[in-house]
Amino acid sequence: MSRVLGAMSVFTMLMTVPQVLTIWVGHQAAGVSIVSWSAYLLSALLWFWYGLQKGDKNIYLPCVGWVGLDAAVIVGAIVYA
């Protein structure tokens, strides 16, 4: 089950990359909700903290990627709004 969850985590992160590229390469942030992406970022930070507390790499390592992607979307949406 850990491998399936790890694979899904990577897969869903890869599905977020086009959003980041649209914003940063295409300079298009229309329709991007800063509120929604901020909630995703907060969630990733909470899961990261929880994973560290539990000492579970399967929880906190993917959160590093999520924090980076969520922050990239938020900052890009602000810059290109």
N, C-alpha and C positions, 0 to 999 in steps of 0.2 A: 504494500500500500504506500510506503514511503516513496518508492520510485515513481509510482503513478502521480502522487501529489507533487513531487519535485518536477516531473515532466510537465504537468499542467501549469505549474507556477512559471516555468520558463516559457511555455507556449503563450500564456496570457500576457506575459511581459513583452514578448515579441509582437503580439497583436497591438500593443500600445505604441510601439516604435513608429508606425506610420503617422499617428497623431502628432508625435514630437517632430517628425520630419516635415509634416505639413506646416506646422507653426514656424519652426526655425529655418527651414530651407525655402519654403514657399511664402513665408511671411504672412500667413493667413491664420488668424485666430478668431475669425467670426464664428459665433455660435458656441464657443468654448466657455463653459461655465466655471468660473473661478471658484465659486462656492462648492460645486460638486467635487472638483479636483482637490480643493483644500480638505474636504471631508475624507477623500481617499488618502491624502497625505497624512492626516491625523490618524486614520485607521492604521496605516502602515507603520507609523511611529509607535503607536500603542502595541501592535503585534511585535515589533522589533524589541521593545522594552520587555514584553512578556516572554518572548523567546530567550532573551538574555537571562531573565530571572530564572527560567526553567532550565537553562543551559542546553536548549534544543536548537541545533544548527539548522534543522529542517524548517524551523519557524523564523529565526532571525536572519539567516543569510539571504533568503529571497526578499526580505523586507528592505535590504540595502538597495537592491535594484528598483523596488517599488518607490522608495523614497526619492531616488534619483530621477526616475521617470515622472513621478507626480510633480516634483519640484520643477523639472524642465518644462512641463506643460503650463504650470502656474506662472512661472517667470516669463515664458514666451507669450502667454496670453496677455500679461500686463504690458510687455514691451510692444507687442504688435496689435494691441487693442485699437 
